[in-house]
């Protein structure tokens, strides 16, 4: 079973990309606060996430960098070759549901 739910803050400015044929994608990072404090304060894990089509457009409309959201979906892994022909491994959250946890500004 591959089901994940996370609550955190959007790390980067929202930027949609049109990848052709009318397909829209949003790539960003979710900062998920850890349950403990260190000498440096509260720490977080940074989880890359991907949102497609209408959900991506809704996030662009209702969210900004730093907003608190709940994301549900599944973890996926993929690889690609970078400019130096090295294989890069990526693990990310593929979002299929979004919960807006603060009012629209």
C-alpha positions in Angstrom: 0.0 0.0 0.0 1.4 3.4 -1.0 -0.6 6.2 0.7 0.9 9.3 2.3 -0.5 12.2 4.1 1.6 15.2 5.1 1.1 18.6 6.6 3.6 21.3 6.0 4.5 24.6 4.4 5.2 25.3 0.8 8.9 26.2 0.4 9.1 28.0 -3.0 7.0 30.4 -4.9 4.2 28.7 -6.9 5.1 28.3 -10.5 3.1 26.2 -13.0 4.7 24.8 -16.1 2.8 23.9 -19.3 4.5 20.8 -20.7 2.6 20.8 -23.9 -0.7 19.4 -25.1 -2.5 21.4 -22.4 -0.9 19.5 -19.5 0.0 21.7 -16.4 2.4 20.6 -13.7 3.5 22.1 -10.4 6.8 21.0 -8.8 7.6 22.3 -5.3 8.8 21.3 -1.9 6.9 20.8 1.4 8.6 21.6 4.7 7.3 19.1 7.2 8.1 20.0 10.8 9.8 17.4 13.0 8.4 16.4 16.4 11.4 17.6 18.3 13.6 20.6 18.9 17.3 21.0 18.7 19.7 23.7 19.9 19.0 25.3 16.5 15.2 25.4 17.0 12.6 23.3 15.2 13.9 21.2 12.3 12.0 20.1 9.2 12.2 17.5 6.5 11.9 18.8 2.9 9.8 16.6 0.7 9.6 17.3 -3.1 6.0 17.1 -4.5 4.3 17.1 -7.9 0.8 18.2 -8.7 -0.9 17.9 -12.1 -3.7 19.7 -13.9 -6.7 21.2 -12.0 -5.2 20.6 -8.5 -2.0 22.4 -9.6 -4.1 25.4 -10.8 -6.0 25.4 -7.5 -2.8 25.5 -5.5 -1.6 28.4 -7.7 -4.9 30.3 -7.1 -5.2 29.7 -3.3 -1.6 29.3 -2.0 1.6 31.2 -1.7 5.1 30.4 -0.5 5.0 29.6 3.3 1.3 28.6 3.3 0.3 25.6 5.4 -1.3 22.8 3.4 -2.2 19.1 3.8 -1.1 16.9 0.8 -2.3 13.3 0.2 -1.0 11.0 -2.4 1.7 8.4 -3.0 5.4 8.3 -3.0 7.1 7.7 -6.4 10.7 7.3 -7.5 12.2 8.1 -10.9 15.5 8.6 -12.5 16.9 10.9 -15.2 20.3 11.8 -16.7 21.6 15.2 -15.9 23.8 17.4 -18.2 26.9 15.4 -17.1 25.2 12.1 -18.1 25.0 11.1 -14.4 21.9 9.2 -13.3 19.9 11.3 -10.7 17.5 9.5 -8.4 14.4 11.3 -7.2 11.8 10.4 -4.6 8.7 12.7 -4.5 5.1 12.9 -3.4 2.7 12.6 -6.2 -0.3 14.6 -4.9 -3.9 13.5 -5.6 -5.6 15.5 -2.8 -5.0 19.0 -1.3 -6.3 20.5 1.9 -6.0 24.2 2.3 -5.3 24.8 6.0 -5.3 28.6 6.1 -7.5 31.3 4.7 -6.8 32.8 1.3 -4.9 36.1 1.5 
